[in-house]
């Protein structure tokens, strides 16, 4: 019989990226655990590694990005936006914009979101300043006008960006599956964030 001492941290690159976005404002460990859907032990390990790399600073009131962490945040934000909560029918959903994406197949990106735990995902392109379905360039506002308005208000996007809308039973899964699609599409993240997973 093998015995393990303590719990092994269970977090992935998407958790690390989500934590960087969340820590632009000071947060306590419990807030992070709730937001990421992780145990406090895993979050403690994640915070320790972020601190060892000089990406966060910790004070009595919580943890926040250091100057180096803010530079990583800025580097991420050049690739894709921070995920934002959007309204879907009675299910948690998050959206983000991927800037200057390479060529993609929307069905493959939807599959990636589902592999990451999403119930479903919508992949959109931006044409003439508005979200459209990439296959036929039909405007989202024709079928889901409220969501189209919300994306325009909440996301900072440009023509030819890709918008990812992902939904799941739990908010943290919807958020991290949207981040997963962005990471797959851009295929590059700051080296320091990969080190946190190592």
C-alpha positions as a Markdown table, in Angstrom:
| # | Residue | x | y | z |
|---|---|---|---|---|
| 1 | Unk | 0.0 | 0.0 | 0.0 |
| 2 | Unk | 1.4 | 3.4 | -0.9 |
| 3 | Unk | 0.9 | 6.3 | 1.4 |
| 4 | Unk | 0.9 | 10.0 | 0.4 |
| 5 | Unk | 1.7 | 12.8 | 2.7 |
| 6 | Unk | -0.7 | 15.7 | 2.1 |
| 7 | Unk | -2.5 | 16.6 | -1.1 |
| 8 | Unk | -0.7 | 17.2 | -4.3 |
| 9 | Unk | -1.5 | 20.6 | -5.9 |
| 10 | Unk | -3.9 | 20.2 | -8.7 |
| 11 | Unk | -3.8 | 23.2 | -11.0 |
| 12 | Unk | -3.1 | 23.7 | -14.7 |
| 13 | Unk | -1.8 | 26.5 | -16.9 |
| 14 | Unk | -5.3 | 27.9 | -17.2 |
| 15 | Unk | -5.5 | 28.3 | -13.4 |
| 16 | Unk | -2.2 | 30.2 | -13.4 |
| 17 | Unk | -3.4 | 32.6 | -16.1 |
| 18 | Unk | -6.7 | 33.1 | -14.4 |
| 19 | Unk | -4.9 | 33.8 | -11.2 |
| 20 | Unk | -2.7 | 36.5 | -12.9 |
| 21 | Unk | -5.9 | 38.2 | -14.2 |
| 22 | Unk | -7.6 | 37.9 | -10.8 |
| 23 | Unk | -4.5 | 39.3 | -8.9 |
| 24 | Unk | -4.5 | 42.6 | -10.7 |
| 25 | Unk | -6.6 | 43.5 | -7.6 |
| 26 | Unk | -5.6 | 42.3 | -4.1 |
| 27 | Unk | -7.3 | 39.1 | -3.2 |
| 28 | Unk | -7.2 | 36.6 | -0.3 |
| 29 | Unk | -6.4 | 33.0 | -0.7 |
| 30 | Unk | -10.0 | 32.0 | -0.1 |
| 31 | Unk | -11.3 | 34.4 | -2.7 |
| 32 | Unk | -8.8 | 32.8 | -5.2 |
| 33 | Unk | -9.7 | 29.3 | -4.2 |
| 34 | Unk | -13.4 | 30.1 | -4.8 |
| 35 | Unk | -12.8 | 31.9 | -8.1 |
| 36 | Unk | -10.6 | 29.2 | -9.5 |
| 37 | Unk | -12.5 | 26.2 | -8.1 |
| 38 | Unk | -9.4 | 24.9 | -6.4 |
| 39 | Unk | -8.6 | 23.6 | -2.9 |
| 40 | Unk | -6.9 | 26.0 | -0.6 |
| 41 | Unk | -3.8 | 23.8 | -0.5 |
| 42 | Unk | -3.4 | 24.0 | -4.3 |
| 43 | Unk | -3.9 | 27.7 | -4.1 |
| 44 | Unk | -1.3 | 28.0 | -1.4 |
| 45 | Unk | 1.2 | 26.2 | -3.6 |
| 46 | Unk | 0.3 | 28.3 | -6.6 |
| 47 | Unk | 0.8 | 31.5 | -4.6 |
| 48 | Unk | 4.1 | 30.3 | -3.3 |
| 49 | Unk | 5.4 | 29.6 | -6.8 |
| 50 | Unk | 4.1 | 32.9 | -8.1 |
| 51 | Unk | 5.9 | 34.6 | -5.2 |
| 52 | Unk | 9.1 | 32.7 | -5.8 |
| 53 | Unk | 9.1 | 33.9 | -9.4 |
| 54 | Unk | 8.6 | 37.5 | -8.2 |
| 55 | Unk | 5.2 | 37.8 | -9.9 |
| 56 | Unk | 3.1 | 38.6 | -6.8 |
| 57 | Unk | 3.5 | 40.4 | -3.5 |
| 58 | Unk | 1.7 | 39.3 | -0.4 |
| 59 | Unk | 0.5 | 41.5 | 2.5 |
| 60 | Unk | -1.8 | 41.0 | 5.4 |
| 61 | Unk | -4.8 | 42.0 | 3.3 |
| 62 | Unk | -4.1 | 39.6 | 0.5 |
| 63 | Unk | -2.0 | 39.0 | -2.6 |
| 64 | Unk | -1.5 | 41.2 | -5.7 |
| 65 | Unk | 0.7 | 41.4 | -8.8 |
| 66 | Unk | 4.2 | 42.8 | -8.4 |
| 67 | Unk | 5.7 | 45.1 | -11.0 |
| 68 | Unk | 7.1 | 42.0 | -12.8 |
| 69 | Unk | 3.6 | 40.4 | -12.5 |
| 70 | Unk | 2.0 | 43.5 | -14.0 |
| 71 | Unk | 4.4 | 43.1 | -17.0 |
| 72 | Unk | 3.3 | 39.5 | -17.4 |
| 73 | Unk | -0.3 | 40.7 | -17.2 |
| 74 | Unk | 0.4 | 43.2 | -19.9 |
| 75 | Unk | 2.1 | 40.6 | -22.1 |
| 76 | Unk | -1.0 | 38.3 | -21.7 |
| 77 | Unk | -3.4 | 41.1 | -22.4 |
| 78 | Unk | -1.6 | 41.7 | -25.8 |
| 79 | Unk | -2.5 | 38.2 | -26.7 |
| 80 | Unk | -6.0 | 37.9 | -25.3 |
| 81 | Unk | -8.3 | 39.8 | -23.0 |
| 82 | Unk | -9.2 | 39.1 | -19.5 |
| 83 | Unk | -12.3 | 36.7 | -19.4 |
| 84 | Unk | -15.5 | 38.5 | -18.5 |
| 85 | Unk | -18.8 | 37.0 | -17.3 |
| 86 | Unk | -21.6 | 37.2 | -19.8 |
| 87 | Unk | -25.3 | 36.3 | -19.7 |
| 88 | Unk | -26.4 | 33.0 | -21.1 |
| 89 | Unk | -29.6 | 31.2 | -20.3 |
| 90 | Unk | -29.3 | 30.1 | -16.7 |
| 91 | Unk | -25.7 | 28.8 | -17.1 |
| 92 | Unk | -22.4 | 30.5 | -16.1 |
| 93 | Unk | -20.6 | 31.8 | -19.2 |
| 94 | Unk | -17.4 | 33.7 | -19.9 |
| 95 | Unk | -16.1 | 35.5 | -23.0 |
| 96 | Unk | -12.7 | 36.8 | -24.1 |
| 97 | Unk | -11.2 | 38.3 | -27.2 |
| 98 | Unk | -8.1 | 36.7 | -28.9 |
| 99 | Unk | -6.1 | 39.4 | -30.6 |
| 100 | Unk | -4.4 | 38.9 | -34.0 |
| 101 | Unk | -5.3 | 35.2 | -34.2 |
| 102 | Unk | -3.8 | 32.8 | -36.7 |
| 103 | Unk | -6.0 | 30.8 | -39.1 |
| 104 | Unk | -8.4 | 28.6 | -37.2 |
| 105 | Unk | -11.3 | 26.2 | -37.6 |
| 106 | Unk | -14.1 | 27.1 | -35.2 |
| 107 | Unk | -15.3 | 23.5 | -34.8 |
| 108 | Unk | -11.8 | 22.5 | -33.5 |
| 109 | Unk | -11.8 | 25.4 | -31.1 |
| 110 | Unk | -15.2 | 24.5 | -29.8 |
| 111 | Unk | -14.0 | 20.9 | -29.3 |
| 112 | Unk | -11.0 | 22.3 | -27.3 |
| 113 | Unk | -13.4 | 24.2 | -25.0 |
| 114 | Unk | -15.4 | 21.0 | -24.4 |
| 115 | Unk | -12.2 | 19.0 | -23.7 |
| 116 | Unk | -11.5 | 21.7 | -21.1 |
| 117 | Unk | -14.8 | 21.0 | -19.4 |
| 118 | Unk | -17.2 | 23.4 | -21.1 |
| 119 | Unk | -20.8 | 22.3 | -21.9 |
| 120 | Unk | -20.5 | 24.4 | -25.1 |
| 121 | Unk | -18.7 | 27.3 | -26.7 |
| 122 | Unk | -19.3 | 29.8 | -29.5 |
| 123 | Unk | -16.4 | 31.0 | -31.6 |
| 124 | Unk | -17.0 | 34.3 | -33.3 |
| 125 | Unk | -15.0 | 36.7 | -35.5 |
| 126 | Unk | -15.1 | 40.5 | -35.5 |
| 127 | Unk | -16.0 | 42.2 | -38.8 |
| 128 | Unk | -16.8 | 45.9 | -39.1 |
| 129 | Unk | -16.6 | 46.2 | -35.3 |
| 130 | Unk | -19.2 | 43.5 | -34.5 |
| 131 | Unk | -19.3 | 39.8 | -33.6 |
| 132 | Unk | -20.1 | 37.5 | -36.5 |
| 133 | Unk | -20.2 | 33.8 | -37.1 |
| 134 | Unk | -17.0 | 33.0 | -39.0 |
| 135 | Unk | -18.5 | 30.4 | -41.3 |
| 136 | Unk | -21.1 | 32.7 | -43.0 |
| 137 | Unk | -20.3 | 36.1 | -41.5 |
| 138 | Unk | -23.8 | 36.4 | -40.1 |
| 139 | Unk | -24.0 | 39.0 | -37.4 |
| 140 | Unk | -24.5 | 37.6 | -33.9 |
| 141 | Unk | -27.0 | 40.3 | -33.2 |
| 142 | Unk | -29.4 | 38.7 | -35.6 |
| 143 | Unk | -29.8 | 35.6 | -33.4 |
| 144 | Unk | -28.6 | 36.7 | -29.9 |
| 145 | Unk | -28.9 | 40.5 | -29.8 |
| 146 | Unk | -28.4 | 40.8 | -26.0 |
| 147 | Unk | -25.2 | 38.7 | -26.1 |
| 148 | Unk | -23.9 | 40.7 | -29.0 |
| 149 | Unk | -24.5 | 44.0 | -27.1 |
| 150 | Unk | -22.9 | 42.6 | -24.0 |
| 151 | Unk | -19.8 | 41.5 | -25.9 |
| 152 | Unk | -19.4 | 44.9 | -27.5 |
| 153 | Unk | -19.8 | 46.6 | -24.1 |
| 154 | Unk | -17.6 | 44.3 | -22.0 |
| 155 | Unk | -14.8 | 43.3 | -24.4 |
| 156 | Unk | -12.1 | 45.4 | -26.0 |
| 157 | Unk | -11.8 | 43.9 | -29.4 |
| 158 | Unk | -10.7 | 44.9 | -32.9 |
| 159 | Unk | -11.5 | 43.7 | -36.4 |
| 160 | Unk | -10.3 | 40.2 | -37.2 |
| 161 | Unk | -10.1 | 39.3 | -33.4 |
| 162 | Unk | -11.7 | 36.0 | -32.4 |
| 163 | Unk | -14.2 | 36.0 | -29.6 |
| 164 | Unk | -14.6 | 32.9 | -27.4 |
| 165 | Unk | -17.8 | 32.5 | -25.4 |
| 166 | Unk | -17.7 | 29.4 | -23.2 |
| 167 | Unk | -20.3 | 28.0 | -20.8 |
| 168 | Unk | -20.4 | 25.3 | -18.2 |
| 169 | Unk | -22.2 | 24.2 | -15.1 |
| 170 | Unk | -19.7 | 26.1 | -12.9 |
| 171 | Unk | -18.3 | 29.6 | -13.5 |
| 172 | Unk | -14.7 | 28.7 | -12.9 |
| 173 | Unk | -14.9 | 25.9 | -15.6 |
| 174 | Unk | -16.5 | 28.3 | -18.1 |
| 175 | Unk | -13.8 | 30.9 | -17.4 |
| 176 | Unk | -10.9 | 28.4 | -17.7 |
| 177 | Unk | -12.2 | 26.7 | -20.8 |
| 178 | Unk | -12.3 | 30.1 | -22.5 |
| 179 | Unk | -8.7 | 30.7 | -21.4 |
| 180 | Unk | -7.8 | 27.2 | -22.7 |
| 181 | Unk | -9.1 | 28.0 | -26.2 |
| 182 | Unk | -7.1 | 31.3 | -26.2 |
| 183 | Unk | -4.0 | 29.5 | -25.2 |
| 184 | Unk | -4.5 | 26.8 | -27.9 |
| 185 | Unk | -5.2 | 29.5 | -30.5 |
| 186 | Unk | -2.2 | 31.7 | -29.6 |
| 187 | Unk | 0.1 | 28.8 | -28.7 |
| 188 | Unk | 2.4 | 31.0 | -26.7 |
| 189 | Unk | 2.3 | 32.2 | -23.1 |
| 190 | Unk | 5.0 | 33.9 | -21.0 |
| 191 | Unk | 7.6 | 31.3 | -19.9 |
| 192 | Unk | 7.3 | 32.2 | -16.2 |
| 193 | Unk | 3.6 | 31.0 | -16.2 |
| 194 | Unk | 4.6 | 27.7 | -17.6 |
| 195 | Unk | 7.3 | 27.4 | -14.9 |
| 196 | Unk | 4.6 | 27.8 | -12.2 |
| 197 | Unk | 3.1 | 24.5 | -13.5 |
| 198 | Unk | 6.4 | 22.7 | -13.5 |
